[in-house]
Each structure stands twice: as C-alpha cells, then as structure tokens.
Amino acid sequence: MSSRETSRKVASTAGRVLSNRAATPGQKSAAASALTQFKSTAERSSQRAASKASKVMRDPRASAAAKSAAASTLAQRAK
C-alpha cells in the first residue's frame, strides 16, 4: 500500500474546484476524490474516479486547479 496522501495545498485547490460553479461534474468528482484522501493513507481512488480524473487531465479547457486535483487522484489510484 502506498503512503501517499493529498497535501494541504492540493486539498485547498480541490475545495476551490468543488465550489466553482463552472467546474464540470468530472472535475468535481476528481476534486472530491482528492479531498477524501486528505490526511489519509488508507483511502484509494476508485477506477471510476481515476477515469474521470484522466479525462480532466486531457481536457485543454480544464483549469490548473482541476488538473492539480485530478493528478492527486491519479497518483493515489490503487494498482
């Protein structure tokens, strides 16, 4: 099991994505997954969350905040 956890900076960014009315459902899903893993090494990203995060990373219109949260979600995917 990985010892990765979401940092305070990424958790704050994820919170901003969640409160952003313009964020897509996929961006919000990735942010919620990253926020769930804040200060927790036991939580892992689901396949569904990882898939949505991957789409956010490929979206050229996604904000830097959304991509940061998505990257955190992908980094914490159980292999």
Residue pairs with C-beta under 8 A, 6 or more apart in sequence:
1 41
1 42
2 41
2 76
2 78
3 41
4 41
4 75
4 76
5 37
5 38
5 39
5 40
5 41
5 76
6 14
6 34
6 35
6 37
6 38
6 39
6 40
6 72
6 76
7 72
8 38
10 34
10 38
10 68
10 69
10 72
11 34
11 35
11 38
13 31
13 65
13 68
13 69
14 31
14 32
14 34
14 35
14 38
14 65
14 68
14 69
14 72
15 31
15 35
16 65
17 23
17 27
17 28
17 30
17 31
17 63
17 65
17 66
17 69
18 28
18 31
18 32
18 35
20 27
20 63
20 65
23 31
23 63
23 66
24 56
24 62
26 52
26 53
26 55
26 56
26 59
27 56
27 62
27 63
27 66
27 69
27 70
29 48
29 49
29 52
29 53
30 49
30 52
30 53
30 56
30 66
30 69
30 70
30 73
31 66
31 69
31 70
32 49
33 45
33 46
33 49
33 53
33 69
33 73
33 76
34 69
34 70
34 72
34 73
34 76
35 69
36 43
37 43
37 44
37 45
37 72
37 73
37 76
43 76
44 76
44 77
44 78
45 53
45 73
45 74
45 76
45 77
45 78
47 77
49 73
50 73
50 74
50 77
52 70
53 69
53 70
53 71
53 73
53 74
54 70
54 74
56 62
56 66
56 67
56 69
56 70
57 67
57 70
57 71
57 74
62 70
